[in-house]
């Protein structure tokens, strides 16, 4: 095989390798962004649930402090 033909094959395979590396890097960045977005969304949902639970506990404590019984509070919250 002549040197020129070898160089063409080498250049083509090098370009293909570079394109594949770029594609893999782009996919990795996309996967990372997706993972981070999903983790953030999950954290927001979990934070809201925890915040709601704490607010509910505080509200129940205030109702008890005003003299409501557990059954009255349960009826009120239904």
C-alpha positions in Angstrom: 0.0 0.0 0.0 1.4 3.4 -0.9 2.1 6.0 1.7 -0.6 8.3 0.2 -3.3 5.6 0.5 -2.2 4.8 4.0 -2.4 8.5 5.0 -5.9 8.7 3.5 -7.1 5.7 5.5 -5.4 7.0 8.6 -6.9 10.5 8.2 -10.3 9.1 7.6 -10.1 6.8 10.7 -8.7 9.6 12.8 -11.7 11.9 11.7 -14.1 9.1 12.5 -12.4 8.6 15.9 -12.6 12.3 16.7 -16.3 12.5 15.7 -17.0 9.5 17.9 -15.2 11.0 20.8 -17.2 14.3 20.3 -20.4 12.3 20.2 -19.6 10.4 23.3 -18.7 13.7 25.1 -21.9 15.3 24.0 -23.9 12.3 25.2 -22.1 12.3 28.6 -22.9 16.0 29.1 -26.5 15.4 28.2 -26.8 12.4 30.5 -25.2 14.5 33.3 -27.6 17.4 32.8 -30.6 15.0 32.8 -29.4 13.3 36.0 -28.9 16.7 37.7 -32.3 18.0 36.6 -34.1 14.8 37.8 -32.2 15.0 41.1 -33.2 18.6 41.6 -36.8 17.9 40.7 -36.9 15.0 43.2 -35.3 17.2 45.9 -37.9 19.9 45.3 -40.8 17.4 45.7 -39.2 15.9 48.8 -38.6 19.4 50.3 -42.2 20.5 49.6 -43.5 17.3 51.3 -41.2 17.8 54.3 -42.2 21.5 54.5 -45.9 20.6 54.4 -45.5 18.0 57.1 -43.7 20.5 59.4 -46.3 23.2 58.7 -49.1 20.7 59.5 -47.4 19.7 62.7 -47.1 23.3 63.7 -50.7 24.0 62.8 -51.9 21.0 64.9 -49.8 22.2 67.8 -51.5 25.6 67.6 -54.9 24.0 67.5 -54.1 21.9 70.6 -52.8 25.0 72.4 -56.2 26.6 71.7 -57.8 23.7 73.4 -59.0 21.5 70.5 -59.0 17.7 71.1 -57.4 15.2 68.7 -60.8 14.1 67.4 -61.8 17.8 66.8 -58.6 18.4 65.0 -59.0 15.3 62.9 -62.6 16.3 62.0 -61.3 19.8 61.1 -58.6 18.6 58.9 -60.8 16.2 56.9 
